[in-house]
Amino acid sequence: MRNFIYLCLAHMSEEGWEQKYVKEAFDTNWVVPMGPNVNAFEQNLADFVNRKTDGNLDRKVVCLSAGTAAVHLALIGCGVKAGDEVLVQSFTFCASSHPVTYLGARPVFVGSEKDTWNMDPKLLEMAIKDRKEKTGRYPKAIVPVALYGMPYRIDEICEIADKYGILVVEDAAEGMGSRYKGQVLGTFGKYGVLSFNGNKMITTSGGGALICRNADDANEIMWYATQARDAYPYYQHSAVGYNYRMSNVCAGIGRGQMTVLESHIDHHKHVQELYMELLKDVKGVKLHCQPDDERYDSNFWLCTATLEPEVKVVDQDNAYKEVVNTAVGGAAGVIHTVDSAVTDCQPNNNVEALRIYMLGKKVEVRPVWKPMHKQPVYKDAPVYTNGVEEEIFKVGFCLPAGPCVTDEDVKYIVDCIKEAIES
Ligand SMILES: *Cc1c(COP(=O)(O)O)cnc(C)c1O
């Protein structure tokens, strides 16, 4: 019997390092949100992100309870306050923009460009000028996102950011180990966000980290992550802090995962190459590749593709006929039920039919992220777009690429896609 093929499943080291470090946390009674595993994991991460093809960097890394917490604290580190505006890539997972809202600030969404699917520098500059004109002030921060691992146009984005004196928070949650000009994503901006959720490049079950420019910034982030306490024998607070530090137990998993990080990244790239070869002749399906430009080095966290609207997929006339009662991807937690099977912005019928077909073949296929400016919760947020990400949302889908996906699986997945397409 064939096992279900998920997009990206957690995968532990063969040697069981994760369990050894977790056991150490129990044996030494460091079952708290600090300790030797946290310190060592932070050092491992810093060593990883600081390695460059030409020389080394000296970034500091602070481990946190989630990637979302890392975005939140990065914005605080940038001085974002209630009433401020923050420019966020619209084509992303909600964790890039929700923390802006937590702070009482306002996300202003920026559209994507075709090659990387990430923040379009032209739209970014247009947005900056227009916000200044409309509000009299510049936005406080810019949040580009390494969608599915793909590096953003960081040179152009940083140049614009510098020109207007706006800070950059890189959301590299999906882009851990992706590089631009040989330098790891997350090390270009003032802060860089990493995530160790269960389905990311490596996992701590749940967790995240913030890459900081220097020790002072890292200390400030750590202060906010531990309830912002002042040095008195009792609890004294001069600011509102958060309980966002990583547990020493989770950090044990992270230390073990660092031993497989490079091989995970190599595997994701290998899977991308296999798809590239096998999907080459499948008419109407186009694998999303990185720009033909040696500066770009994506980790291909998820492999993505687009399906031309003309392509007929088995049973596509029945797509969206039934109200779905679980969220796609088996998301954890509670999902509100809905009355309608459709929204005014959704993947094309053939893409939905492909998802259902593949589910029947025990393969997880998912739509790409729905742009934030098309989310009901952000219906009033300003947006600057050419519609590129809206178009990609209609035709795009994600394919399994994780460390558990074998060459055999990729061949099977591509065969299933061919079967699903009616010629
Ligand atoms: C996963 C992710 C995050 C962080 O998520 P956590 O689940 O809180 O670790 C942030 N941004 C993007 C784009 C992500 O995919």
The ligand as a Gaussian input file, in Angstrom:
#p B3LYP/6-31G(d) Opt

LIG

0 1
 C        5.618000      29.666000       8.257000
 C        5.713000      31.088000       7.948000
 C        5.909000      32.056000       8.944000
 C        6.065000      31.758000      10.405000
 O        5.190000      30.875000      10.874000
 P        5.205000      30.081000      12.254000
 O        4.255000      28.975000      11.925000
 O        4.689000      30.996000      13.273000
 O        6.568000      29.566000      12.574000
 C        6.019000      33.385000       8.560000
 N        5.937000      33.740000       7.271000
 C        5.763000      32.838000       6.283000
 C        5.714000      33.315000       4.868000
 C        5.620000      31.485000       6.580000
 O        5.414000      30.605000       5.601000

